[in-house]
Amino acid sequence: MEQVSNTLKRLSNRYFRPALKRAGLLTRDARMVERKKPGLKKARKASQFSKR
């Protein structure tokens, strides 16, 4: 989707930019995969807790 918005933006910035901005196509999603921590199975998943 990002490539489409970039191409349209390059073709005619004056016409397409406001519409693309309203649609949320000009902002990049900054979410990243969280790294695996030592001692855990995944980034947040720990082994099952046992009382005994």
N, C-alpha and C positions, 0 to 999 in steps of 0.2 A: 504494500500500500504506500509505503514511503517513496518508492521509485516513481509511482504514478503522480503523487503530489509534487515531487521535485521536477518532473518533466513539465507538468502543467505550469508550475511556477516559473520555469525558465522560458516557456513559450510566451506568456503574457502575464508578467508579474502583477501589473496594475489591475487586471480583471479577475484573476483567479485567487490571489492571496487572501482577500477578505472572506471569500466563501470557504476556502480550505481551512482558514483559521477558525471559523465558526464550527466547522465539522470536526475540529481537533486533529487535523492531519499534519499540522506543521510542528507539533510538539513531539519530541522523541520520548518513548517510554523508557525511563532510566532504571527500571527494576533489573536486578542482576541475580544470578544464582548464588545463594549463600554457600560459603565454603564448608567442607566437612571439618568438624572440630575433633581434636585428639580425645580418645576415650569415649566417643559417641559413635553410634552406628551410621548416622547421617549427619546433616547439619544441625538438627535439633533433636532427633530421635535417640533417646537413651535406651539402654537395656532395661527390662522390666524390673521394678523395685520389689524387693523381697524383705519382709520384716524379719525373717529368721534365716 
